[in-house]
Amino acid sequence: MKIALIGSSPSSRWLAPFADTSWQIWACGIEDSPAGIGTSLPRIDDFFEFHANMHWPENRDCDFRFLDWLSKQPFRVWMQDQRYLKRALTFPKAECLARFGPYFFTSSTAWMMAKAMLDMEKVKGDHEIALYGTDLANSEERRAARPGVHHMIWMAEQAGITVSAPPESDIFNPPPLYGYVESTPRGRKLASKSKEMKDAIAEMEATKAEIERNIAHMQGALEVNQYHEAVQCGEPIPHSHG
């Protein structure tokens, strides 16, 4: 079996073997619908949607269009259950947890890799999982998901499954080795650079606060001055007292 898992990172997602039918194309994410920010992929065989918050008020506008789009597609759709889509297939959560434990399911890709491995264990032969559009690097939330995918890559390789990604992806960059990274020149350089930038930000924040205080003072003085301009600069009008 050869399964290509498609994430949302634009640097490599379009490099997947869409025209090669020896590969199954598994995709996930609202990016692949007109309701999202991207364009539908050329081919999808299986689609995975794990979220259960699609009817929350803050999500309804976009997700209702997404679900409508999903309901009209010919490919298989895997979800938690059928609450959002009657034809959805129930994802094998229990089997994944029993086989791989509960500690590493931090992203859709991790769940998809687990299912791919379960499917491959049932078929004799050489197997390959390819990751496209899977960087998990451009935000704190996505970086927090990387260890789960790294663990699944390791599990797949230990099971004799080939795992690959194009050079445009950095998913195969392992995390720094705790403690040991501090003894490397690059680790020390980056830590020093981070401190330098934090100190510079703190200095600018202090300057910003001082400027804001000065601005507030000058705005108050300006208001007083404008009062005098508006009220006390006219020609006095003689009038009698009495």
Long-range contacts (C-beta under 8 A, 24 or more apart in sequence): 1-116, 1-119, 1-120, 1-123, 1-125, 1-127, 1-128, 2-127, 2-128, 2-130, 3-116, 3-119, 3-120, 3-128, 3-129, 3-130, 4-129, 4-130, 4-131, 4-132, 5-109, 5-112, 5-113, 5-116, 5-129, 5-130, 5-131, 5-132, 5-134, 6-41, 6-44, 6-132, 6-133, 7-108, 7-109, 7-131, 7-132, 7-133, 7-134, 7-135, 7-136, 8-38, 8-133, 9-133, 9-134, 9-135, 9-138, 9-169, 10-38, 10-133, 11-133, 11-135, 11-168, 11-169, 12-132, 12-133, 12-134, 12-135, 12-165, 12-166, 12-168, 12-169, 13-41, 13-132, 13-133, 14-132, 14-133, 15-132, 15-166, 15-168, 16-41, 16-130, 16-132, 16-133, 17-130, 18-42, 18-43, 19-43, 23-130, 26-112, 26-116, 28-108, 28-109, 28-112, 29-108, 30-62, 30-63, 30-66, 33-65, 33-66, 33-69, 33-70, 34-65, 34-69, 35-62, 35-63, 35-65, 35-66, 35-69, 36-62, 36-66, 44-73, 44-75, 45-75, 45-76, 46-75, 46-76, 46-77, 46-78, 47-73, 47-75, 47-76, 47-77, 47-78, 48-77, 48-78, 48-79, 48-91, 48-108, 48-111, 48-112, 49-77, 49-78, 49-79, 49-84, 49-88, 50-79, 50-80, 50-91, 50-108, 50-111, 52-80, 52-83, 54-84, 55-84, 78-115, 91-115, 92-118, 100-152, 100-155, 103-151, 104-147, 104-148, 104-151, 104-152, 105-148, 106-144, 106-145, 106-147, 106-148, 106-149, 107-136, 107-142, 107-145, 107-148, 107-149, 109-134, 109-136, 109-145, 109-148, 109-149, 109-152, 110-145, 110-148, 110-149, 110-151, 110-152, 113-149, 113-152, 113-153, 113-156, 114-152, 116-156, 117-152, 117-155, 117-156, 117-159, 117-161, 120-159, 120-161, 121-159, 126-162, 127-160, 127-161, 127-162, 128-161, 128-162, 128-163, 128-164, 129-156, 129-161, 129-162, 129-163, 129-164, 130-163, 130-164, 130-165, 131-163, 131-164, 131-165, 131-169, 131-171, 132-165, 132-166, 132-169, 133-169, 134-165, 134-169, 134-171, 135-169, 135-170, 135-171, 136-171, 137-170, 146-171, 146-175, 147-175, 150-174, 150-175
